[in-house]
């Protein structure tokens, strides 16, 4: 007689535990109290994307968010171990750390937050074509491709090593710094150009802008979207025939977050900032000296037509109310 009630009690307890577990899973990442940790990216478009995503998740979906500073390689390693969950602007395929983590299933790329990005080696247009208005003569009239640089090292003379030209690379720790260093080797330019690495992104910008204002030659790596592209007239040097540098930018997610937060993944995979609008906002960031968190709020206030497509109606109303 006593066996049935015990058995029934056991079944009820088991069902109760199962229901609690199911409810916890259904509650989602943020409801369970876990913060969404972002890579604290240190370039303008990455900062703005990160801040926009953080506001959307925090205000629209009640998430606690945080960002951890570090260079891109450190952050990609942190993503692969789920120490952070979101890398807002991952240039897919560029980094060996990312490639290995993706192959091992530790990270997942979703969406297309930026479409139409570009990168390469640039010189001011006046270096090749001159500028009659500024009374600048063309100092490298036949410079069209990276392969032509060997004959123009003198034009880009390094003041600290006058026997060589200077190539302005990315700051150390950025993925592009390693790529550019390999390119200097593969194009046979290591003996002709110093591989100069500015300390920060703003230091690279300052070098380009000061040379440009003085009408001096400068050779440097750069990318779009950025404020600088709207401020100066540049020529991108051609690479070897057959080199395809189509850039795919995705939101990088840790495997755990991708599996456990489908409702948030569904938002992040829709995020897209049209590149012209993004460049305009980045130029505004530089010109008006607005910090990224403030610009993110202004962007969301002024462009509901862009971000409302990413979120549910309920979330959109919460974000509107918070702004």
N, C-alpha and C positions, 0 to 999 in steps of 0.2 A: 504493500500500500504506500509505503514511504518513497519508493523508488521513483514514481511518476512525478510527484512534486519536485524532487531534486533535479530530475532530468529537465523538467519544464523550466525550473529556475535557472539551470545552466544554459538552456537555450535562450532564455530572456536576457541573461547577462551577456552572452556571446553576441546576440543581436544588438544589444545596447552598445557594446564596445565597437562593433562593426559600424553602427550608425554614427557614433562619435568620430571614428576614423574617417568615414565617408564625408561627414559634415566638415571636418577639418580640411580635407582635400578640396571640397567644393568651395570652402571659404576663400581659397586663393592665397597667393603669396603675401599680399599686403595685409589682408585681414588676419593672417596668422601672426602678425607682428614683425615679420622679417623686413628689414629695410632693403630697398633696391639701391645697390652701390654702383655708381658710375665711374668710369675712367675720367680723371681730371685732366682732360686734354689741354695742351698749351699752345694751340694755334687758333686763330680767330674763328674760323668756321666751325671747328670742333667744339670750341667753348660755347658758341651760340647754340649749336644743335643740342649740346648737353643740357644747357640751361632751359631751353624750350621743352625738351623731353621731361626734365625733372618737374617743371611746373605742371605739365599735362598730367603726369602720373600722380603728383602730390595733390593737386587741387581737384582733378577730375575723378581720381580713383582712390583717394584716401591713403596713398602710399607714403611711408617714411622714405626719404631719399638722402643720399650722401654721395660725395665724390672724393676720390682719393688721388692726390697728385702723383705724377711720375712720368717718365718718358714713355713713348709708345711701346717699346719692347718690354719694359717692366710691366706695363698695363696689360699687354697681350698675355704675358705669363700669368698675371693675376686673374685674368678672365678664364684661362684654361683650367685654373685650380678653383674657380668659383669664389675667389676672394673678392672679386667684383663681378657684377652681372651684366653690365651694359657698356659697350665701347661705341659711342655714338657715330663716329665717322671712321670706319675701317676701310682702308684702301685695299680691297681684297686681292690676294696674290702677291702683294708687294713684299711681305715679310715672311721670312723662313719660320719665325716663331708661330705666326698665324697659320701658315701652310701645314706645319707639322701637327699643330693642335687640331686643325680642321680635319686632317687625314685620320687622326686618332679619335675623332668624334667628340672632342672635348669642348669645341666651340662651334657655333652655328651663325652664319650670316643671313640676315633677313632684310627684305625691303630694298629701297633705293632712295635714301634721304637726300642725295645730291645726284643729279644727272647732268652730264656735259662737262665734267671736270677735266682739266688739262694739266700737264706738267712738262718740263723740259729745261733746256739750257737757253738762256736769253741774253741779248745785248740790246742797248738802246738803239732805236732805229737810226738816229743820227750817226752812229758809228759806221754804218754801211752806206747810208744814203746822204749823209750830211743834213744840214738844216740851214737854209739860206736866211731865214728870219733871225736865227740866233748866230749867224755868221760862223757856223761850224762846218768844217770840211769833212768829207767821208774819209775815215782813217783806215777802213778795211772794206774797200768797195767790192771786193770779190768774195766776201764772207757770206756763205749761204748755209753751210753745213758744219757739223762738228769736225768732220774730216778736214776742213779748211783751216782749222785753228792753229795747226802746227806752224804755218807761215806767219801767223799774226801774234805770236807770244809777246813780241816787243810792244805791240799796241796796248796790251793789258798788263804792262810791267808792274811787278810786285815791288813796292818801295823798300820792303825789308830784304828781298832777295832779287836784286835788279837783273840778274842773269836769266830770270824766269818771268813768265806771266803769272797772274793770280786768277785762280778760279774760286769763286765764292760758293762753297758747298752748303749743305744744311748744317744746323747745329749737331754736335755729337750726340748720339743716342736716338736720333730720328732715323727711321728706316731708310729714308731717301739718302742719308749721308753714306750708308754702306753701298747703295746702288751707284751713286755718283763716283765713289772711290773706285769701284770696279770698272766703271765706264772710262775713267781717266787711264786705267791700265789698258783696257781693250782697244782704245783709240790711239794708244802709243803716245799719250800726252804727259805721262808722269815726269819725264825729264824736262819738259818745257813749261809746265805750269805747277805752281805750288797748290796744294790741296788745302785751302784756307777754310776753317770751320768757325763761323761766328759763334759766340757764346749762347745766343738766344735768337728766336725768330725776329723780335724787334731790332736786334743788332744788325741782322741781315737787311731788314727794311731800311734802316738808317744809312747803311753803306750804299745801297742802291739809290736812295733818294738824294743823298749828298752828292754822289757822283753825277747824277742826272741834272741836278740844279747847276752844277759847275760845267756841264757839257763834256764830262770826261768819259773815256771808255770804261766799261765794267762788264765782266763776264760772270754770270751767276745762274744757279738753278732757281727756278721758281715754279709756282703752281697756281691754279685757279680752282675754286673761288677764293679771292683775297681782296682786301682793300686796295693794295698796290696796283693791281691790274687796271683799276679805274683812274689811276693818278698819273701814269706814265705811258709813253708810246714805245712798245718793245717789239723786237723781232725774235721769233723762236727759231733756233737753228735746227736744220733737218738732221735726222739720224740716218744710220746706214739703211739702204733699201731693204725692205722686208721686216724691219723692226715695227712691231705693232704694239703700241702702248695705250690701247683702249683701257680706260680706267673704269673699274666697277667699284662703286662705293656702297657699302651696306652697313646696317647696324649689327655690330658684333655682339653676340649673346653667349653666356656660359651655357653648357649643356643642361645643367640642373635648372637654371632659370627658364630655358626654352621648354623644358618638359613640364615644369611645375607651375608656370604662370601663363597658360594659354590666353587668358583674357587680356593680359598686358602685351604679350607678343603680338596679338591681333592689332593692337594700337601702334606699336613701334614699327611693324612692317608696312604700315600705311604712311608713315611720316615722310614728307618730301617738301623741301624748300626750293621752289623754282630758282634756277641759278642766277638769272638776272636780278631777281628780287633779293636774293641772298647777297650778291656782290654790292648792290645798292646799300643794304643794311650794314655790311661790313665796312664800306666806305664811310658811312655815317658814324659807325663806332670809332673809326680813326679820327675823322674830322671834328666831331663834337666831343670826343673823349668820353663816350658813354661806356660804362663797364658792361660786361656781357650779361649778367643777371638782369640789369635794368633794361637793356636792349631787348632781351627775350620777352619781358613783360610788354614793352612797347609794340614789339612785333605781333604778339598775340592779340593785343587790343586793336591794332590797326588792320590785321589781316585774318578776320574770322573765316573769310571765304576759303582760306588755305587750310587751316587746322581743323575746322569743324568736320571735314571729310574723314578725319582720322579716328574720331571718337563717337561714342554713343550720344544720343540726344541728352540723356540725363547727365552724362559727364560734361557735355558742352555747356549746359546751364550752370553747373557748379564752377567750371573754369571762368565763365563770364562773370559770375557773382564775385569770384575771388579777385578778378582784375579791376 
